[in-house]
Amino acid sequence: MGRAFEYRKATKLKRWGHMARTFTKLGKEIAIAVKAGGPEPETNPRLRAIIATCKRENMPKDNIQRAIKNALGKDTSDYKEVPYEGYGPHGIAIFVDTLTDNTTRTLVMSVQCSISLMAISAHKVL
């Protein structure tokens, strides 16, 4: 179609990809806040803060309401906040707060990330 069209298309797809990742992450946070403190933002300060973040990220109100409704429904996935701590290269302490529905998978992924951090720092030292 043309170079200008391809450029605009690439820009839009990049923006939409970022929005999809952000909205998914915020939806999970809303679900956890609703399960922990209830669906009313007036009585749930954590939910109120997340809704403010959603508005700042331009998340549509319909998506926010849908996330609250899904959290109240029979959602089988139960997300948990799990902190992990460890030591990275050169004895640097690393503390990571994770949000997961599968702690085993999250632990394996965090170990893989720490191994890649060690490999990166080894290349910089040499």
N, C-alpha and C positions, 0 to 999 in steps of 0.2 A: 504494500500500500504506500509505503514511503518512509523515509527516515524520520520525519517529524512525528508521524503516527507511532512508529516503533518506540521512539523516545518517550512520548506521552504514556504509552501503554506500559513501558517498563517502570516509569515513575509511579503510576497508579498501582501497579501490582506490588511494588515495594511497600507503598503506604498501606495497602490493604492487608498485606502479610503482617506488618507491624501491628495494625489494629486487631487482627484476628488473634495474635499471640497475647496482646494486652488484655483483650476482652475475655479470653479464656482464663487467664490468670486471675483477673478480677472476679469472674464468676465463681471460681473455686473459693476465693477468699470470702465472698458473700455467703456461699453455702456453709462454710465453717462458722462464720459469725452468726448466722441464723440458727444453726444447730446448737451453738453455745449459749446464745442469749435471747433468742426469740426473733420473730419477724418484724417487730415494730421498731423503727429507727429512733422513736422518741424514748424508748426504754432500753435500747441497746446501743451504748456509745461506740462500740467497735463497728457495728453495722453502719452507724451514722458517719463515722470516719471513712469507711470504705466507699460509701455512696458519694461522699465528697470527692474522693479520689476518682471515682468513675465519672463524675461530672467534669472533673478537670481533664480527664482523658477523652472527653466527648463521647462517652458510651451512651447509646440511646436509652431513654427511660424505659422503653419496652423491654430491652435486654435486661435491665436491672430488675424489673418486676418479674420477668420470667425466671431469673436466677433465684430470686427469693421463693417463688412458687415451687420450683424444682427442689429446692432444699427442704421445703416442708413436705413434699411428696415422698413417695417410697423410693428414694434414691439409694441404690445398693452400695455405692462407693462411700466410704467413711474416711474422709481425709483427716490426718493427724499432723500436728506440728511436732517434729522430732529434731532436737538439736544434736549435732555431731561435733566433736572436737578432736583435733589431732595435731600433729607436728609436720610441718613442711620442710623444705630445704633449708639448711643452715639453722635448724632448731626453731624456726618461726612457728608460733602457735597459730592454728587456724580454727575458727569457730564458725560453723555453718548452721543456720536455722533452715530446715527444710519443711515442705508441706507435701505430704505423700499419702497414697492409699496402699502402698506396698513398701514396707520398711526394708525388706531384704533387697529389693531392686535399688532403692535409694542408697543403701549402704554400699552396694557394689559399685554404683555409679560414682559415688563420692570417693571411693578408694581409687577408681580408675582416673578420676580427675587429679587426685593428689599425686599419683604416679606420673601423669603427664606433666604436672608442675615440676616434679623432681627432674624429669628429663630435660625440660626447658632450661631450668637453672643450671644443670650440668653443662649444657651447650654454651651458656653465657660465661661460665667460669673458665672453660677451656679456651 
